[in-house]
Amino acid sequence: MSDSPPIIAPPALSCRAPQQSDASAIHALVAACEPLDLNSIYAYLLLCTDFAGTCAVATEGGKILGFVSGYLKPAEPATLFIWQVAVSPSTRGRGLAKAMLNEILSRPACQRVTQLEATVSPTNKPSRNLFESLAREQQAACSWSPLFHAADFGNELHEEEQLLRISPLRGPARNGGKDENY
């Protein structure tokens, strides 16, 4: 018999749809992920309720470490638009963002999705790398085009936002697969 304490495995990271009770923690996470635009808690409440089918949180030990918000475009229901991707600075580099995207794409709400769009500023290299990696994984084309110019943001100091389009989506996420490298 050994006197050493039992080995307890660290809590596992998991991805799921957000819940109303997650909104405040999501707000705090996004606030810690500069330079992301911080929305009101009310906006995150709406994302966690009305758009939960196309949003995801990543948790470990009950703590929210990642958040992806997205929605199906009303005029193009086969297009999933990703609005925001936030990963806790302490958790970056573990593939969590892509795991959340794949988890969303594997859901029934995205069954007919064939295209993913997002806007990304030219200097946001981590987001550019994320989406380009997802496109390679999906064996899909990845294109960039101008969308919102800096002047479109009025007096707010904001970089231009380029429209990213990944199409056609296929591969593991289309078959309910998940990226286990997080």
Summary of the structure (lengths in Angstrom):
residues: 182
radius of gyration: 17.3
end to end distance: 35.6
largest distance: 71.1
contacts: 514
relative contact order: 0.15
helix: 34%
strand: 29%
